[in-house]
Amino acid sequence: MTGFGFPFHHFTPAHAVGVISLVVLAIAIFARYRRHLVGSWRWTYVISAMIALYLNVFVGVVQAYEKVPALKALAPTQSEPPFAITQLVVLIMFVLLTIIATIRFRSNRLERLKKSTLPL
């Protein structure tokens, strides 16, 4: 959010990613602190947090291809196949991790306590 305090002359794709990330984080914060992860808000929290993290990693990959000389040599304009393949691999990894996290983050502390007190 601090990046929006710097002067800029026109709206760039980086600003768009920043705005999307802030909106997604606002949803995650709402799900966590106002809805207390009750019901479907658990999934909303996990998915929105993973989207926000993906956007950060997406920007990290872009900056790596801009600043690391070896990567810049592979994709100087970031429209070459190595850059696209890297971003696709990152996207696929995040989709899979989001699915796994959503499935595993389904029970809360009270549900675990109930399960532990049930007779066998």
trRosetta pair geometry for C-beta under 8 A, 3 or more apart (Angstrom, degrees):
i j d omega theta_ij theta_ji phi_ij phi_ji
1 4 6.1 -43 -173 18 51 112
1 18 7.8 144 -92 -176 41 109
1 22 6.4 95 -88 -99 94 120
2 5 5.6 -40 -170 14 55 118
3 6 6.2 -39 -168 13 50 111
3 14 7.9 -97 150 146 145 113
3 18 6.2 -121 76 -116 127 150
4 15 7.5 97 -103 -132 86 91
4 18 6.6 170 -60 140 100 145
8 11 7.7 92 121 -84 130 36
8 12 7.2 -108 -173 -3 138 106
8 15 7.1 178 103 -68 169 132
11 15 5.1 -110 -156 70 71 146
11 16 7.2 81 166 -50 102 85
12 15 5.1 108 53 3 66 98
12 16 7.4 -122 105 -2 43 87
13 16 5.3 -51 -150 34 41 116
13 17 6.4 42 153 -19 70 100
14 17 5.8 -51 -148 36 33 110
14 18 6.4 36 150 -20 63 107
14 59 7.3 86 -131 -125 85 114
15 18 5.4 -54 -149 37 33 116
15 19 6.4 35 154 -20 67 103
16 19 5.8 -52 -147 34 31 109
16 20 6.4 29 154 -16 64 106
17 20 5.8 -55 -147 39 31 111
17 21 6.1 35 153 -22 65 108
17 55 5.6 166 -174 -167 97 110
17 58 7.0 -144 -145 93 138 124
17 59 6.1 152 130 -70 151 110
18 21 5.6 -55 -145 36 29 113
18 22 6.4 29 156 -19 63 105
19 22 5.8 -54 -150 35 31 110
19 23 6.5 30 153 -18 64 105
20 23 5.8 -56 -150 36 32 111
20 24 6.3 28 154 -16 66 108
20 55 6.5 -173 97 -112 107 151
21 24 5.8 -56 -145 40 30 109
21 25 6.2 29 156 -17 65 109
21 52 5.4 98 -153 -135 80 77
21 55 4.5 -155 -86 100 104 152
21 56 7.1 99 -129 -54 140 75
22 25 5.7 -55 -143 40 30 111
22 26 6.3 37 154 -25 64 103
23 26 5.6 -51 -151 30 30 114
23 27 6.8 32 150 -18 62 101
24 27 5.7 -50 -155 32 35 113
24 28 6.6 35 148 -18 65 104
24 48 4.9 -177 -177 -162 81 87
24 51 4.8 -118 -159 95 150 119
24 52 4.8 -174 105 -66 119 88
24 55 7.3 145 40 -5 148 140
25 28 5.4 -51 -147 36 38 113
25 29 6.2 39 153 -20 68 103
25 48 7.2 164 -85 153 24 106
25 49 7.9 71 -112 -104 62 55
25 52 5.0 89 -69 -107 83 146
26 29 5.7 -52 -145 37 31 111
26 30 6.3 34 153 -20 63 106
27 30 5.7 -54 -148 36 30 113
27 31 6.3 30 154 -18 65 107
27 44 6.6 -110 159 166 106 105
27 48 4.4 -142 93 -126 111 158
28 31 5.8 -55 -147 37 30 111
28 32 6.2 23 157 -15 65 111
28 44 7.7 -170 -99 133 50 77
28 45 5.4 92 -144 -143 70 62
28 48 4.0 -160 -63 104 87 117
28 49 4.7 111 -127 -64 142 75
28 52 6.5 -69 -13 -10 146 139
29 32 5.8 -60 -144 41 29 108
29 33 5.8 -14 175 16 68 114
29 34 8.0 58 130 -3 66 97
30 33 7.0 -72 -125 52 18 81
30 34 5.0 -30 -161 32 62 123
30 35 6.5 47 144 -3 70 104
31 34 7.5 -15 -56 52 9 83
31 35 5.2 -42 -143 51 42 123
31 37 6.5 64 153 -86 86 57
31 41 4.3 176 -151 -173 90 93
31 42 7.7 170 170 -71 118 18
31 44 4.6 -168 -101 97 145 108
31 45 3.9 -157 112 -69 134 86
31 48 6.8 146 9 32 139 136
32 35 7.6 49 12 54 12 79
32 36 7.5 35 174 -105 32 25
32 37 6.3 18 -118 -51 49 92
32 45 5.4 107 -62 -124 80 129
33 36 7.5 18 -160 -71 14 56
35 38 5.7 -125 163 34 81 89
35 41 4.0 -151 122 -125 138 166
35 44 8.0 25 72 63 153 134
36 41 7.5 74 66 94 41 146
37 41 5.5 -152 -131 105 27 100
37 42 4.6 64 -173 -88 87 74
37 45 5.7 -41 -104 -3 90 152
37 108 6.4 143 109 -93 118 123
38 41 5.6 38 55 37 52 123
38 42 7.5 -174 47 -37 4 89
39 42 7.0 -174 89 1 25 92
40 43 5.5 -45 -165 36 62 110
40 44 6.2 68 138 -24 76 102
41 44 5.0 -51 -142 39 42 119
41 45 6.1 50 155 -26 69 100
42 45 5.9 -53 -153 31 27 112
42 46 6.6 21 153 -14 62 106
42 105 6.1 -169 169 130 105 94
42 106 6.6 116 119 -126 145 38
42 108 7.3 -129 -91 -59 135 100
43 46 5.8 -55 -146 38 34 108
43 47 6.0 27 160 -14 69 111
43 102 5.4 48 -133 -149 85 104
43 105 7.8 149 -89 88 49 102
43 106 7.9 19 -66 -102 88 74
44 47 6.1 -60 -142 42 25 106
44 48 6.0 16 163 -12 64 114
45 48 6.2 -63 -141 42 22 103
45 49 6.1 19 162 -17 63 112
45 105 8.0 -114 83 136 104 141
46 49 6.0 -60 -146 38 25 108
46 50 6.3 20 158 -16 63 110
46 98 7.1 138 140 -156 95 72
46 101 5.1 -178 -171 127 122 106
46 102 5.0 164 100 -91 142 66
46 105 5.0 153 -78 65 138 147
47 50 5.9 -59 -147 39 28 109
47 51 6.4 31 154 -21 65 105
47 98 6.1 68 -119 -168 65 117
47 102 6.3 30 -61 -85 86 120
48 51 5.6 -49 -145 34 34 113
48 52 6.4 37 154 -19 64 104
49 52 5.7 -54 -151 36 32 112
49 53 6.4 31 152 -16 65 106
50 53 5.6 -53 -146 39 34 112
50 54 6.2 40 153 -23 66 103
50 94 6.3 150 170 -172 103 94
50 97 6.7 179 -141 105 128 97
50 98 4.2 150 127 -100 163 98
50 101 6.2 160 -66 57 133 149
51 54 5.5 -51 -147 34 32 114
51 55 6.5 34 153 -21 64 102
51 98 7.8 52 -52 -105 65 141
52 55 5.8 -52 -152 32 31 111
52 56 6.8 32 150 -17 62 103
53 56 5.6 -54 -154 35 36 112
53 57 6.4 32 151 -15 68 105
53 94 7.5 -179 95 -130 97 119
54 57 5.7 -57 -147 40 34 109
54 58 6.1 43 151 -27 67 104
54 90 7.5 137 -150 148 84 99
54 91 7.3 70 -162 -113 125 57
54 94 4.3 78 -99 -156 116 162
55 58 5.3 -46 -145 32 33 119
55 59 6.6 32 155 -16 63 102
56 59 5.9 -55 -152 37 31 108
56 60 6.3 35 148 -22 64 107
57 60 5.2 -51 -147 35 36 118
57 61 6.5 39 153 -21 66 99
57 90 5.8 -169 130 -170 121 129
57 94 7.2 179 55 -68 143 130
58 61 6.0 -53 -153 32 29 109
58 62 6.7 29 149 -17 62 105
58 87 6.8 55 -133 -136 83 98
58 90 6.8 159 -86 117 63 142
59 62 5.5 -51 -149 36 36 114
59 63 6.2 32 154 -15 68 106
60 63 5.8 -56 -145 41 30 107
60 64 6.2 36 153 -24 64 105
61 64 5.5 -51 -146 33 32 115
61 65 6.5 26 156 -13 64 104
61 83 7.9 132 151 -154 107 76
61 86 5.8 173 -161 132 130 119
61 87 6.0 158 114 -86 153 75
61 90 6.0 -111 -49 -32 150 161
62 65 6.1 -61 -154 40 29 105
62 66 6.5 25 149 -17 64 110
62 78 6.8 35 -138 -134 78 149
63 66 5.4 -56 -146 38 37 113
63 67 5.8 5 166 1 73 117
64 67 6.5 -71 -131 49 23 90
64 68 5.2 -1 -175 1 69 121
64 71 5.6 23 140 62 84 171
65 68 7.1 -37 -92 43 21 94
65 71 4.7 -114 -112 144 53 118
65 72 6.3 127 175 -81 53 56
65 74 7.6 -90 -135 69 94 99
65 75 5.4 -28 -160 75 125 114
65 78 5.5 110 119 -96 140 98
65 83 5.4 55 -121 -109 161 108
65 86 7.7 166 -61 61 123 153
66 72 6.6 50 -158 -91 16 105
66 78 7.5 -19 -66 -56 79 127
67 72 7.3 -178 48 -50 9 119
68 71 4.2 56 80 20 108 111
68 72 6.4 174 81 -16 51 88
69 72 5.6 -57 -139 38 29 113
69 73 6.4 34 159 -24 64 103
70 73 5.9 -52 -153 30 29 113
70 74 7.0 28 149 -18 60 104
71 74 5.6 -53 -154 33 39 112
71 75 6.8 -29 167 37 71 92
71 82 7.8 -161 -152 127 71 131
72 75 7.2 -89 -142 67 26 57
72 76 5.8 54 173 -104 72 61
73 76 7.0 13 -121 -62 21 89
74 80 6.8 -165 143 93 66 141
74 82 4.3 -48 155 64 120 163
74 83 7.5 153 112 -44 100 78
75 78 5.4 76 144 -95 113 39
75 79 7.4 166 -166 38 100 34
75 80 4.0 -151 -118 49 84 114
75 81 7.9 -146 -92 56 111 39
75 82 5.0 -141 -45 67 113 102
75 83 3.8 142 -172 -36 170 110
76 80 7.4 68 28 -15 59 131
77 80 6.7 110 54 -24 82 90
78 83 4.8 173 -149 -159 59 169
79 83 7.1 -4 -25 60 9 136
79 84 7.7 29 -168 -47 34 108
80 83 5.5 93 63 12 72 102
80 84 7.3 -146 101 -2 36 95
81 84 5.5 -63 -141 44 36 110
81 85 5.8 36 163 -22 73 108
82 85 5.8 -55 -142 37 27 110
82 86 6.3 30 157 -21 63 106
83 86 5.8 -55 -149 34 29 112
83 87 6.4 23 156 -13 64 107
84 87 5.9 -57 -147 40 30 108
84 88 6.2 31 154 -21 65 109
85 88 5.6 -55 -145 37 30 113
85 89 6.3 32 155 -20 65 105
86 89 5.9 -55 -149 35 29 110
86 90 6.4 28 154 -17 64 107
87 90 5.6 -53 -147 38 33 113
87 91 6.3 36 153 -21 65 106
88 91 5.6 -53 -147 36 31 113
88 92 6.3 31 155 -18 65 105
89 92 5.8 -53 -146 37 30 110
89 93 6.3 32 154 -20 64 106
90 93 5.8 -55 -149 36 30 112
90 94 6.4 25 155 -15 64 108
91 94 5.9 -61 -149 39 29 107
91 95 6.4 31 154 -21 65 105
92 95 5.7 -51 -147 33 31 112
92 96 6.4 28 156 -14 64 107
93 96 6.0 -60 -152 40 29 108
93 97 6.1 24 155 -15 67 111
94 97 5.6 -53 -136 43 33 109
94 98 6.0 38 159 -24 65 106
95 98 5.8 -55 -147 34 26 112
95 99 6.6 28 154 -19 62 104
96 99 5.8 -54 -151 34 31 111
96 100 6.4 27 154 -15 65 107
97 100 5.6 -54 -145 40 34 111
97 101 6.0 32 156 -19 68 109
98 101 5.7 -54 -140 40 29 110
98 102 6.1 32 158 -22 64 107
99 102 5.9 -56 -147 35 26 111
99 103 6.5 23 156 -16 62 107
100 103 6.0 -60 -151 37 29 108
100 104 6.1 13 159 -8 66 114
101 104 6.0 -63 -139 46 28 103
101 105 5.6 11 168 -8 68 119
102 105 6.3 -62 -130 45 21 99
102 106 7.6 56 156 -64 52 88
103 106 6.5 -33 -178 -31 33 118
107 111 4.3 -124 -162 88 96 135
107 112 5.8 112 137 -53 123 84
107 115 7.9 -3 -166 -14 151 137
108 111 5.3 98 52 11 63 103
108 112 7.3 -124 105 -3 34 92
109 112 5.7 -58 -150 38 33 111
109 113 6.3 35 152 -22 67 105
110 113 5.5 -52 -147 34 33 113
110 114 6.5 36 153 -20 65 102
111 114 5.7 -50 -149 33 33 113
111 115 6.5 33 152 -19 64 105
112 115 5.7 -53 -149 36 34 112
112 116 6.4 30 154 -19 66 107
113 116 5.8 -57 -147 36 31 109
113 117 6.5 16 158 -9 64 111
114 117 6.2 -69 -149 42 28 101
114 118 6.7 43 153 -41 64 99
115 118 5.9 -41 -152 8 33 117
